[in-house]
Amino acid sequence: MEDPTPRRRDRLRAETVQEIKTIALKHMAAGGAATLSLRAIAREMGMTAGALYSYYDTRDDLITALIADVYSILAEVLDAARTTRPAEDPGGQLLAVGLAYRQWAINNPGEFQLVYGDPIPGYQVPQGGAASFAERQACGVLLKIVAVAWPRADLGWAADDYQWSDFEPGFLSMVRERFPELPPSAVALSLRIWGRLHGLIALEVYGHLRPQVLNPAKLYHAELLDLTRALGASATLNNGPAGDPRAREL
């Protein structure tokens, strides 16, 4: 009979790792990422600092693991939203992904601020590690949409003078491997779309839109519709930003 002890040990370790991450996110939400302390986490868990260091050697190792988790979860959320619409409907996919991105950010402001907020003092994301890979997976969702829409995209996008040398080598390697048919301007388009969506979401998450706009969702929805037009795509969204039951046709 197989000895169950190693499996039990692995399960307990996984549960402890998850508890460490949960408490770390709670501490970061309360005081910001710069205040994260392994000793403080150990105290809350009733562990010695030495015991906690057997899971993460440094604070930076824990931050890197958290960032990788957040990007991986975000990529899953966005890709799940993308697949709710047919592959031949890039406009509908962009609408679904954009709405899912905003909802995730609103529901998880701490995680959003961890990966998209101010740099953490003294911390640098390791290049080529799990966090960088997970971030590229999230970017890949928009690349999938652009890959389908590109033949019909507004010619203004295609006229942009982008070269492969404009992109970071690690990101470029992922793009060329997974989307070999895309030209540099299409890759730039995916990043420009992300920037426009991210900009409004960041303003909302950080509370900068409320003094000017009573319904940030309506503003964001208008941006989504404008982006689908720029893609040369058409889509129907059955519910508008304020619960409007009428279909929105592009």
C-alpha positions as CSV (number, residue, x, y, z in Angstrom):
1,M,0.0,0.0,0.0
2,E,1.2,3.4,-0.9
3,D,2.4,5.5,2.1
4,P,-0.1,8.5,2.3
5,T,2.4,10.6,4.3
6,P,4.1,12.4,1.4
7,R,0.7,13.2,-0.2
8,R,-0.6,14.6,3.1
9,R,2.6,16.6,3.6
10,D,2.2,18.1,0.1
11,R,-1.4,18.9,0.7
12,L,-0.6,20.6,4.0
13,R,2.2,22.6,2.4
14,A,-0.1,23.7,-0.4
15,E,-2.7,24.8,2.2
16,T,0.0,26.8,4.1
17,V,1.2,28.5,0.9
18,Q,-2.3,29.5,0.1
19,E,-2.8,30.9,3.6
20,I,0.4,32.9,3.3
21,K,-0.7,34.4,0.0
22,T,-4.2,35.2,1.3
23,I,-2.8,37.0,4.4
24,A,-0.1,38.8,2.3
25,L,-2.8,40.1,0.0
26,K,-4.8,41.3,3.0
27,H,-1.8,43.1,4.4
28,M,-1.1,44.7,1.1
29,A,-4.7,45.9,0.7
30,A,-4.6,47.5,4.1
31,G,-1.2,49.1,4.0
32,G,0.2,48.9,0.4
33,A,2.7,46.5,-1.1
34,A,5.6,48.4,0.4
35,T,4.5,47.4,3.9
36,L,4.6,43.6,3.3
37,S,6.5,41.8,5.9
38,L,7.2,38.1,6.2
39,R,7.6,38.4,10.0
40,A,4.1,40.1,10.2
41,I,2.6,37.3,8.2
42,A,4.3,34.7,10.4
43,R,2.9,36.4,13.6
44,E,-0.6,36.3,12.2
45,M,-0.3,32.6,11.3
46,G,1.2,31.7,14.7
47,M,4.5,30.6,13.0
48,T,8.1,31.5,13.6
49,A,9.8,33.7,11.0
50,G,12.2,30.8,10.4
51,A,9.3,28.5,9.6
52,L,7.9,30.9,7.1
53,Y,11.2,31.3,5.4
54,S,11.0,27.6,4.5
55,Y,8.2,28.6,2.1
56,Y,9.6,31.9,0.8
57,D,13.3,32.9,1.1
58,T,12.5,36.6,0.9
59,R,9.7,39.1,0.7
60,D,10.5,39.5,-3.0
61,D,10.0,35.8,-3.7
62,L,6.5,36.1,-2.1
63,I,5.7,39.2,-4.2
64,T,6.8,37.5,-7.4
65,A,4.6,34.4,-6.6
66,L,1.6,36.7,-5.9
67,I,2.1,38.6,-9.1
68,A,2.3,35.4,-11.1
69,D,-0.9,34.2,-9.5
70,V,-2.8,37.4,-10.2
71,Y,-1.7,37.5,-13.9
72,S,-2.6,33.8,-14.3
73,I,-6.1,34.3,-12.8
74,L,-6.6,37.4,-14.9
75,A,-5.6,35.5,-18.0
76,E,-8.1,32.8,-17.2
77,V,-10.9,35.3,-16.5
78,L,-10.3,37.1,-19.8
79,D,-9.9,34.0,-21.9
80,A,-13.0,32.5,-20.4
81,A,-14.9,35.7,-21.4
82,R,-13.4,35.6,-24.9
83,T,-14.7,32.1,-25.5
84,T,-18.3,33.1,-24.6
85,R,-18.5,34.6,-28.1
86,P,-17.8,32.8,-31.4
87,A,-14.3,32.9,-32.8
88,E,-15.6,34.6,-36.0
89,D,-16.9,37.5,-33.8
90,P,-13.9,39.4,-32.7
91,G,-16.0,42.5,-31.9
92,G,-18.2,40.4,-29.5
93,Q,-15.1,38.9,-28.0
94,L,-13.5,42.3,-27.4
95,L,-16.7,43.5,-25.7
96,A,-16.8,40.4,-23.5
97,V,-13.1,40.6,-22.6
98,G,-13.3,44.3,-21.9
99,L,-16.3,44.0,-19.6
100,A,-14.7,41.0,-17.8
101,Y,-11.5,43.0,-17.3
102,R,-13.3,45.9,-15.7
103,Q,-15.4,43.7,-13.4
104,W,-12.3,41.8,-12.3
105,A,-10.5,45.0,-11.4
106,I,-13.5,46.4,-9.5
107,N,-13.9,43.1,-7.6
108,N,-10.2,42.8,-6.9
109,P,-8.7,46.3,-6.4
110,G,-5.9,45.0,-4.3
111,E,-4.7,42.5,-6.9
112,F,-5.2,45.1,-9.6
113,Q,-3.0,47.6,-7.7
114,L,-0.4,44.9,-7.1
115,V,0.3,44.3,-10.8
116,Y,-0.6,47.7,-12.2
117,G,0.0,50.1,-9.4
118,D,3.0,52.1,-8.3
119,P,6.3,50.2,-8.3
120,I,7.1,48.4,-5.0
121,P,10.2,50.1,-3.4
122,G,13.2,47.8,-3.7
123,Y,11.4,45.2,-5.8
124,Q,12.0,44.2,-9.5
125,V,10.0,41.6,-11.3
126,P,12.5,38.8,-12.4
127,Q,12.8,38.8,-16.1
128,G,11.9,35.5,-17.8
129,G,10.3,34.1,-14.6
130,A,6.9,32.9,-13.8
131,A,5.5,36.4,-13.3
132,S,6.7,37.6,-16.7
133,F,5.3,34.4,-18.4
134,A,1.9,34.9,-16.7
135,E,1.8,38.6,-17.7
136,R,2.4,37.6,-21.4
137,Q,-0.4,35.0,-21.1
138,A,-2.8,37.9,-20.2
139,C,-1.6,40.0,-23.1
140,G,-2.1,36.9,-25.4
141,V,-5.8,37.1,-25.0
142,L,-6.1,40.4,-26.9
143,L,-3.6,39.1,-29.5
144,K,-6.0,36.2,-30.2
145,I,-8.8,38.7,-30.9
146,V,-6.6,41.0,-33.0
147,A,-5.4,38.0,-35.0
148,V,-8.9,37.3,-36.1
149,A,-9.9,40.9,-36.7
150,W,-6.7,42.1,-38.4
151,P,-7.8,41.4,-42.0
152,R,-10.8,43.7,-41.5
153,A,-9.2,46.3,-39.2
154,D,-9.3,50.0,-40.0
155,L,-6.5,50.7,-42.5
156,G,-5.3,53.4,-40.2
157,W,-4.0,50.8,-37.8
158,A,-2.1,49.0,-40.6
159,A,-0.4,52.2,-41.7
160,D,1.5,52.5,-38.4
161,D,5.2,52.2,-38.9
162,Y,6.1,49.5,-36.3
163,Q,9.1,47.2,-36.6
164,W,9.8,44.0,-34.7
165,S,12.7,45.8,-33.1
166,D,10.2,48.0,-31.3
167,F,9.2,45.1,-28.9
168,E,10.8,43.6,-25.9
169,P,12.6,40.4,-26.9
170,G,10.8,38.1,-24.5
171,F,7.4,39.4,-25.5
172,L,8.4,39.2,-29.1
173,S,9.5,35.6,-28.9
174,M,6.0,34.7,-27.5
175,V,4.2,36.6,-30.2
176,R,6.3,35.1,-33.1
177,E,5.8,31.6,-31.7
178,R,2.0,31.8,-31.1
179,F,1.0,34.3,-33.8
180,P,3.5,34.0,-36.7
181,E,1.0,35.5,-39.1
182,L,0.7,38.9,-37.3
183,P,2.7,41.9,-38.6
184,P,4.3,44.3,-36.1
185,S,1.4,46.8,-36.5
186,A,-1.1,44.2,-35.4
187,V,0.9,43.4,-32.3
188,A,1.1,47.2,-31.5
189,L,-2.7,47.4,-32.0
190,S,-3.3,44.8,-29.3
191,L,-1.1,46.8,-26.9
192,R,-2.9,50.0,-27.8
193,I,-6.3,48.4,-27.2
194,W,-5.0,47.2,-23.8
195,G,-3.8,50.7,-23.0
196,R,-7.1,52.3,-23.7
197,L,-9.1,49.8,-21.7
198,H,-6.6,49.8,-18.8
199,G,-6.5,53.6,-18.7
200,L,-10.2,54.1,-17.9
201,I,-10.2,51.1,-15.5
202,A,-7.2,52.5,-13.6
203,L,-8.8,55.9,-13.3
204,E,-11.9,54.2,-11.9
205,V,-10.2,51.8,-9.5
206,Y,-8.1,54.7,-8.1
207,G,-11.2,56.9,-7.7
208,H,-10.2,59.5,-10.2
209,L,-13.4,59.3,-12.4
210,R,-16.0,59.7,-9.7
211,P,-15.5,63.5,-9.3
212,Q,-16.3,63.9,-13.0
213,V,-18.5,60.9,-14.0
214,L,-21.5,59.5,-12.2
215,N,-21.5,56.3,-14.3
216,P,-18.0,55.1,-15.1
217,A,-19.4,52.0,-16.7
218,K,-21.2,54.0,-19.4
219,L,-18.0,55.8,-20.3
220,Y,-16.1,52.5,-20.4
221,H,-18.8,50.9,-22.5
222,A,-18.5,53.7,-25.1
223,E,-14.8,53.1,-25.3
224,L,-15.4,49.4,-25.9
225,L,-17.8,50.2,-28.7
226,D,-15.4,52.6,-30.3
227,L,-12.6,50.0,-30.2
228,T,-14.8,47.4,-31.9
229,R,-15.4,49.9,-34.7
230,A,-11.7,50.5,-35.1
231,L,-11.2,46.7,-35.4
232,G,-13.6,46.7,-38.4
233,A,-15.7,44.3,-36.3
234,S,-19.4,44.1,-35.5
235,A,-21.0,42.7,-32.4
236,T,-24.3,42.7,-30.5
237,L,-24.3,43.2,-26.7
238,N,-27.5,42.3,-25.1
239,N,-27.2,44.5,-22.0
240,G,-25.9,48.0,-22.0
241,P,-23.8,49.6,-19.2
242,A,-26.7,50.8,-17.2
243,G,-28.8,47.6,-17.4
244,D,-30.4,48.7,-20.7
245,P,-32.2,45.6,-21.9
246,R,-32.0,46.7,-25.5
247,A,-29.4,45.1,-27.7
248,R,-26.6,47.3,-28.9
249,E,-25.7,46.7,-32.5
250,L,-22.5,47.9,-34.1
